[in-house]
Amino acid sequence: MKQSKFRRFLRAIGPGFITGAADDDPSGIGTYAQTGAAFGYTQLWFALFVTPFMIAVQEMCGRIGLVTGKGLSGVMRRHYSPLLLTAVVSLLFVANTVNIGADLGAMADAMELVTGMPSVGWLFAFTMLILVLEVFVSYCAYAKVLKVLCVSLLAYVLAAFTVTEPWTAILRATLLPSVSFTKEYLVNIVALFGTTISPYLFFWQADEEVEEEVEHHQLRDMGRGRPHITRRDITSMRLDTAFGMVFSNLMTFFIITTAATTLGSHGIRAVATAAEAAAILQPLAGRFASLLFAAGIIGTGLLAVPILAGSASYAISEAFGWKEGLFRTARQAPGFYAVIVVSTAIGLLVNLLKVPAFQMLYFAAILNGIIAPPLLVIILLISNNRSVMGARVNTRLSNVLGWSITLLMSLAAGVLLLTILF
């Protein structure tokens, strides 16, 4: 009975849930751990605040894929400047590749913490495992693997309950924001925005909605034809997306909470990586809490790295008009899979060059911060364009939330650039 319920749950959730869980990748976990260590509970409100904006943005992306039968890059190729598309896709590839490198490194370090075996071997092992799964496993089976990996994030809920938490203070910090206008506080808020509302998630969810349509025979091929969708399809996508974003930010909440109670309360103010946070947790919260933290890093890395590589590949393949899709074999879509292999391999190479993980994450955050605001504008324009979306254009609430987060992300990017320059 329990197994049957779990299978029904896996069938019910889709691209929205996978996208939300992938947002809490090892890079994100490192950012959230750093937030808790440096600022205690004072930025817990962010997880609650950003949730409706994430739902609105990802719902727009999912709806674009669902209605048009194309990913974001495919729609941009048809309706916008080739120069704009080239610039966005190029920056996305670079940012995703750097993020892949940081995530692979964090996974290898976490596995070294768990097993005691050198991280270099784990780095190659994880890279090969991810490539084999993504290149040689069918989309139907691979989607199930990704859904199961989402469950690994529950390790952070368990970790939070392995220590004594001051829940009254935590609830107060969550519901009553305490904002400081110091440089360090504002820069960290920028980092949180860049970690939670990331361009690779925009591309991934739009394309995965199309993959689902092909899988369920609503569409013959990706980017070809216009699927017949019903109100029920839209409602299902919205519920899936909302569930995924709420789940994502709930995990963010527990990661920040655990780090604040353990690292922050013991005077540890700087955490360079998620794996470092797991290592520091051991003497403070015990071996079990440390293992849970490390297990979450490994599980989310196995989830996020293929999505980072896949979203870049979707974007590039659509930009060049190549055959694409995880439902195809490598022989049927050589360019699509070549991008996946190249981006993952470069991520591996970055680790071998011993580029500091913090620098990789910071560079990726800068690029994501630069790409996100103009992409949000394009997403809003597409999702309000009746010639593209027909009757499935944005609601007033979607526009209010969408334009509001675009303004906030633009201000965040400006703060980030001013911080770098001055």
C-alpha positions as CSV (number, residue, x, y, z in Angstrom):
1,M,0.0,0.0,0.0
2,K,2.8,2.4,1.0
3,Q,4.7,1.6,-2.2
4,S,1.6,2.2,-4.3
5,K,1.0,5.6,-2.7
6,F,4.6,6.5,-3.3
7,R,4.3,5.6,-7.0
8,R,1.1,7.6,-7.3
9,F,3.0,10.5,-5.7
10,L,5.8,10.2,-8.2
11,R,3.3,10.2,-11.1
12,A,1.5,13.2,-9.8
13,I,4.6,15.4,-9.5
14,G,6.4,16.7,-12.5
15,P,8.8,19.3,-13.9
16,G,7.7,22.0,-11.4
17,F,8.7,19.8,-8.4
18,I,11.9,18.7,-10.0
19,T,12.8,22.3,-10.8
20,G,12.1,23.5,-7.3
21,A,14.2,20.7,-5.7
22,A,17.1,21.4,-8.2
23,D,17.1,25.0,-7.0
24,D,18.6,23.7,-3.7
25,D,21.7,22.4,-5.3
26,P,25.1,22.1,-3.5
27,S,25.9,25.7,-4.5
28,G,22.6,26.9,-3.1
29,I,23.1,24.8,0.1
30,G,26.5,26.5,0.6
31,T,24.9,29.9,0.2
32,Y,22.1,29.1,2.7
33,A,24.6,27.6,5.2
34,Q,26.7,30.8,4.9
35,T,23.6,32.9,5.5
36,G,22.8,31.0,8.7
37,A,26.4,31.2,9.9
38,A,26.9,34.9,9.2
39,F,23.4,36.3,10.0
40,G,21.8,33.8,12.3
41,Y,18.0,33.7,11.9
42,T,17.7,37.3,10.7
43,Q,17.4,36.4,7.0
44,L,14.9,33.5,7.5
45,W,12.1,35.8,6.3
46,F,13.6,35.6,2.8
47,A,12.5,32.0,2.3
48,L,8.9,33.0,2.9
49,F,9.1,36.3,1.0
50,V,10.6,34.9,-2.2
51,T,8.1,31.9,-2.6
52,P,5.2,33.7,-4.4
53,F,7.7,35.3,-6.8
54,M,9.3,32.0,-7.6
55,I,5.9,30.4,-8.2
56,A,4.9,33.2,-10.5
57,V,8.1,33.1,-12.6
58,Q,8.3,29.3,-12.9
59,E,4.6,29.1,-13.7
60,M,5.1,31.5,-16.6
61,C,8.0,29.4,-17.9
62,G,6.0,26.2,-17.5
63,R,3.0,27.7,-19.3
64,I,5.1,29.0,-22.2
65,G,6.4,25.4,-22.8
66,L,3.0,23.9,-22.3
67,V,1.2,26.2,-24.7
68,T,3.8,26.7,-27.4
69,G,5.4,23.2,-27.5
70,K,8.8,25.0,-27.4
71,G,11.3,25.9,-24.8
72,L,12.3,29.5,-24.1
73,S,15.2,29.5,-26.5
74,G,12.9,28.2,-29.3
75,V,10.3,30.9,-28.7
76,M,13.1,33.6,-28.5
77,R,14.6,32.3,-31.8
78,R,11.3,32.9,-33.5
79,H,10.2,36.2,-32.0
80,Y,13.4,38.1,-30.9
81,S,16.8,39.3,-32.1
82,P,19.3,36.5,-32.9
83,L,22.0,38.7,-31.2
84,L,20.0,38.8,-28.0
85,L,19.5,35.1,-28.1
86,T,23.2,34.4,-28.7
87,A,24.2,36.7,-25.8
88,V,21.7,35.0,-23.4
89,V,22.6,31.5,-24.4
90,S,26.3,32.1,-24.2
91,L,26.1,33.6,-20.7
92,L,23.8,30.8,-19.6
93,F,26.3,28.2,-20.8
94,V,29.2,29.8,-19.0
95,A,27.2,30.3,-15.8
96,N,25.8,26.8,-15.8
97,T,29.3,25.2,-16.5
98,V,30.9,27.1,-13.6
99,N,28.0,26.0,-11.4
100,I,28.4,22.4,-12.5
101,G,32.1,22.6,-11.5
102,A,31.2,23.9,-8.1
103,D,28.5,21.3,-7.5
104,L,30.7,18.4,-8.6
105,G,33.5,19.6,-6.3
106,A,31.0,19.9,-3.4
107,M,29.7,16.4,-4.0
108,A,33.2,14.9,-4.2
109,D,34.2,16.6,-0.9
110,A,31.1,15.5,0.8
111,M,31.7,11.9,-0.2
112,E,35.3,12.1,1.1
113,L,33.9,13.3,4.4
114,V,31.5,10.3,4.5
115,T,34.0,7.6,3.3
116,G,37.4,8.9,4.0
117,M,38.4,8.2,0.4
118,P,40.1,10.9,-1.7
119,S,37.7,13.4,-3.4
120,V,39.4,13.2,-6.8
121,G,38.2,9.6,-7.4
122,W,34.7,10.6,-6.4
123,L,34.8,13.6,-8.7
124,F,35.4,11.3,-11.7
125,A,32.9,8.7,-10.5
126,F,30.1,11.3,-10.1
127,T,30.8,12.8,-13.5
128,M,30.7,9.4,-15.2
129,L,27.5,8.4,-13.4
130,I,25.7,11.6,-14.3
131,L,26.7,11.4,-17.9
132,V,25.6,7.7,-18.2
133,L,22.3,8.4,-16.7
134,E,21.6,11.5,-18.8
135,V,22.9,10.1,-22.1
136,F,21.9,6.5,-22.0
137,V,18.7,6.3,-19.9
138,S,15.3,7.0,-21.5
139,Y,13.5,10.2,-20.5
140,C,10.6,8.2,-18.8
141,A,13.0,6.3,-16.5
142,Y,15.3,9.3,-16.0
143,A,12.5,11.5,-14.9
144,K,11.7,8.9,-12.2
145,V,15.3,9.0,-11.0
146,L,15.2,12.8,-10.7
147,K,12.0,12.6,-8.7
148,V,13.4,10.1,-6.3
149,L,16.6,12.3,-5.9
150,C,14.3,15.2,-4.8
151,V,13.6,13.3,-1.7
152,S,17.2,13.6,-0.6
153,L,16.4,17.2,0.4
154,L,14.4,15.9,3.4
155,A,17.8,15.2,5.0
156,Y,17.9,18.9,5.9
157,V,14.5,18.6,7.8
158,L,16.0,15.7,9.8
159,A,19.2,17.6,10.4
160,A,17.3,20.5,11.8
161,F,15.7,18.2,14.4
162,T,19.0,16.6,15.5
163,V,19.7,19.8,17.5
164,T,17.7,21.8,19.9
165,E,16.1,24.7,18.1
166,P,14.7,27.9,19.6
167,W,11.5,27.7,17.6
168,T,9.9,30.8,19.1
169,A,12.8,33.0,18.0
170,I,12.9,31.2,14.6
171,L,9.2,31.9,14.0
172,R,9.6,35.5,15.0
173,A,12.5,36.0,12.6
174,T,10.5,34.3,9.8
175,L,7.3,36.4,10.1
176,L,8.8,39.7,11.3
177,P,11.7,40.7,8.9
178,S,14.6,42.4,10.5
179,V,16.4,44.3,7.7
180,S,19.8,45.8,8.0
181,F,21.3,48.2,5.4
182,T,24.9,47.2,6.0
183,K,26.9,46.2,2.9
184,E,27.4,42.6,4.0
185,Y,23.6,42.1,4.7
186,L,22.5,43.6,1.3
187,V,25.2,41.6,-0.7
188,N,24.0,38.4,0.9
189,I,20.4,39.2,0.0
190,V,21.6,39.6,-3.6
191,A,23.3,36.2,-3.3
192,L,20.0,34.7,-2.1
193,F,18.1,36.2,-5.0
194,G,20.7,34.8,-7.5
195,T,20.5,31.4,-5.9
196,T,16.8,31.0,-5.8
197,I,15.6,32.7,-9.0
198,S,18.2,31.3,-11.5
199,P,18.1,31.4,-15.3
200,Y,18.8,27.7,-15.8
201,L,15.6,26.9,-14.0
202,F,13.6,29.1,-16.5
203,F,14.9,27.1,-19.4
204,W,14.7,23.7,-17.8
205,Q,11.1,23.9,-16.7
206,A,9.8,25.2,-20.0
207,D,11.5,22.4,-21.9
208,E,10.5,19.7,-19.5
209,E,6.9,20.6,-19.9
210,V,7.4,20.0,-23.6
211,E,9.2,16.7,-22.9
212,E,6.2,15.6,-20.8
213,E,3.9,16.5,-23.8
214,V,6.0,14.3,-26.1
215,E,6.0,11.5,-23.5
216,H,2.2,11.6,-23.2
217,H,1.7,11.9,-27.0
218,Q,0.2,15.4,-26.8
219,L,3.0,16.6,-29.1
220,R,4.7,14.6,-31.9
221,D,8.1,16.4,-31.5
222,M,9.8,19.2,-29.5
223,G,9.4,22.5,-31.3
224,R,7.1,21.2,-34.0
225,G,3.4,21.8,-33.9
226,R,1.2,23.2,-31.2
227,P,0.0,20.9,-28.5
228,H,-3.7,20.7,-27.6
229,I,-4.0,21.5,-23.9
230,T,-6.9,21.8,-21.6
231,R,-7.7,23.9,-18.5
232,R,-6.9,20.8,-16.5
233,D,-3.4,20.7,-18.0
234,I,-2.8,24.3,-17.0
235,T,-4.2,23.7,-13.5
236,S,-2.0,20.5,-13.0
237,M,1.1,22.4,-14.1
238,R,0.3,25.3,-11.7
239,L,-0.2,23.0,-8.7
240,D,3.0,21.0,-9.5
241,T,5.0,24.3,-9.8
242,A,3.5,25.8,-6.6
243,F,4.3,22.5,-4.7
244,G,7.9,22.5,-6.1
245,M,8.6,26.1,-5.1
246,V,7.1,25.7,-1.6
247,F,9.1,22.6,-1.1
248,S,12.3,24.3,-2.3
249,N,11.9,27.2,0.1
250,L,10.9,25.0,3.0
251,M,14.3,23.2,2.5
252,T,16.0,26.6,2.3
253,F,14.4,27.5,5.6
254,F,15.7,24.4,7.3
255,I,19.2,24.7,6.0
256,I,19.5,28.3,7.2
257,T,18.0,27.3,10.5
258,T,20.4,24.4,11.1
259,A,23.4,26.5,10.1
260,A,22.3,29.4,12.4
261,T,21.8,27.1,15.4
262,T,25.0,25.3,15.0
263,L,27.6,27.3,13.1
264,G,26.3,30.8,13.8
265,S,25.8,30.2,17.5
266,H,29.4,28.9,17.9
267,G,30.9,32.0,16.3
268,I,31.6,30.5,12.9
269,R,30.8,33.3,10.4
270,A,32.2,32.1,7.1
271,V,31.5,28.9,5.2
272,A,33.1,28.6,1.7
273,T,31.2,25.5,0.5
274,A,28.4,23.2,1.5
275,A,30.9,20.3,2.1
276,E,32.8,22.6,4.5
277,A,29.5,23.3,6.4
278,A,29.0,19.5,6.7
279,A,32.5,19.0,8.1
280,I,32.2,21.8,10.6
281,L,28.8,20.4,11.8
282,Q,30.3,17.2,13.0
283,P,32.0,18.5,16.3
284,L,29.1,20.9,16.9
285,A,26.0,18.8,16.2
286,G,27.3,15.2,16.0
287,R,28.2,12.7,13.3
288,F,24.6,12.0,12.4
289,A,23.8,15.7,11.6
290,S,27.0,15.9,9.6
291,L,26.2,12.8,7.6
292,L,22.7,14.0,6.9
293,F,24.1,17.3,5.6
294,A,26.6,15.5,3.4
295,A,23.9,13.1,2.1
296,G,21.8,16.0,1.1
297,I,24.7,17.6,-0.9
298,I,25.3,14.3,-2.8
299,G,21.7,13.7,-3.6
300,T,20.9,17.3,-4.7
301,G,24.1,17.3,-6.7
302,L,23.1,14.2,-8.6
303,L,19.8,16.0,-9.3
304,A,21.1,19.5,-10.1
305,V,24.2,18.8,-12.3
306,P,22.2,17.1,-15.1
307,I,19.6,19.9,-14.9
308,L,22.3,22.5,-15.3
309,A,23.9,20.7,-18.2
310,G,20.5,19.9,-19.7
311,S,19.1,23.4,-19.5
312,A,22.2,24.8,-21.3
313,S,21.8,22.1,-24.0
314,Y,18.2,22.8,-24.6
315,A,18.9,26.5,-25.0
316,I,21.8,26.0,-27.4
317,S,20.1,23.3,-29.4
318,E,16.9,25.4,-29.9
319,A,19.0,28.4,-30.8
320,F,20.7,26.5,-33.6
321,G,17.7,24.5,-34.6
322,W,19.3,21.2,-33.6
323,K,17.2,18.1,-32.7
324,E,16.8,18.0,-29.0
325,G,15.2,16.2,-26.1
326,L,16.0,13.5,-23.5
327,F,13.4,11.3,-25.2
328,R,15.8,11.0,-28.1
329,T,18.9,8.9,-28.2
330,A,22.4,10.3,-28.6
331,R,22.4,9.1,-32.2
332,Q,19.2,11.0,-32.9
333,A,20.3,14.2,-31.2
334,P,24.1,14.3,-31.3
335,G,24.4,18.1,-30.9
336,F,22.1,18.1,-27.9
337,Y,24.0,15.4,-26.0
338,A,27.4,16.8,-27.1
339,V,26.6,20.0,-25.2
340,I,25.7,18.0,-22.1
341,V,28.9,16.1,-22.2
342,V,31.1,19.2,-22.9
343,S,29.6,21.3,-20.2
344,T,29.9,18.5,-17.6
345,A,33.4,17.7,-18.7
346,I,34.4,21.4,-18.4
347,G,32.9,21.4,-14.9
348,L,35.2,18.5,-14.1
349,L,38.2,20.2,-15.6
350,V,37.6,23.3,-13.5
351,N,37.9,21.2,-10.4
352,L,41.2,19.7,-11.6
353,L,42.6,23.2,-12.1
354,K,42.0,23.8,-8.4
355,V,39.9,27.0,-8.9
356,P,38.7,27.9,-5.4
357,A,35.0,26.9,-5.0
358,F,34.1,30.2,-3.5
359,Q,35.4,32.0,-6.6
360,M,33.5,29.7,-8.9
361,L,30.2,30.3,-7.0
362,Y,30.8,34.1,-6.9
363,F,31.5,34.2,-10.7
364,A,28.3,32.1,-11.4
365,A,26.3,34.4,-9.1
366,I,27.5,37.5,-11.0
367,L,26.5,36.0,-14.3
368,N,23.1,34.8,-13.1
369,G,22.5,38.2,-11.6
370,I,23.2,39.8,-14.9
371,I,21.2,37.4,-17.0
372,A,18.1,37.1,-14.8
373,P,16.5,40.6,-15.1
374,P,16.6,40.8,-19.0
375,L,15.4,37.2,-19.2
376,L,12.5,38.0,-16.8
377,V,11.5,40.9,-19.1
378,I,11.5,38.6,-22.1
379,I,9.5,35.9,-20.2
380,L,6.9,38.6,-19.2
381,L,6.7,39.9,-22.8
382,I,6.2,36.3,-24.2
383,S,3.7,35.3,-21.6
384,N,1.6,38.4,-22.3
385,N,1.8,38.1,-26.1
386,R,-1.5,36.7,-27.5
387,S,0.0,35.9,-30.8
388,V,2.3,33.4,-28.9
389,M,0.1,32.4,-26.0
390,G,-3.4,32.7,-27.4
391,A,-5.9,33.0,-24.5
392,R,-3.3,31.6,-22.0
393,V,-1.6,35.0,-21.3
394,N,-0.7,36.1,-17.8
395,T,-3.3,37.0,-15.2
396,R,-3.1,40.3,-13.4
397,L,-1.5,38.7,-10.4
398,S,1.1,37.0,-12.5
399,N,2.1,40.4,-14.0
400,V,2.2,42.1,-10.6
401,L,4.4,39.5,-9.2
402,G,6.5,39.1,-12.3
403,W,7.3,42.8,-12.8
404,S,7.9,43.3,-9.1
405,I,10.5,40.5,-9.0
406,T,12.1,41.9,-12.2
407,L,12.5,45.3,-10.5
408,L,13.9,43.7,-7.4
409,M,16.3,41.5,-9.3
410,S,17.4,44.5,-11.4
411,L,18.2,46.4,-8.2
412,A,19.9,43.4,-6.8
413,A,22.1,43.1,-9.9
414,G,22.9,46.8,-9.6
415,V,23.9,46.4,-6.0
416,L,26.1,43.4,-6.9
417,L,27.9,45.4,-9.7
418,L,28.4,48.4,-7.4
419,T,29.9,46.0,-4.8
420,I,32.3,44.6,-7.3
421,L,33.3,48.0,-8.6
422,F,33.6,49.8,-5.3
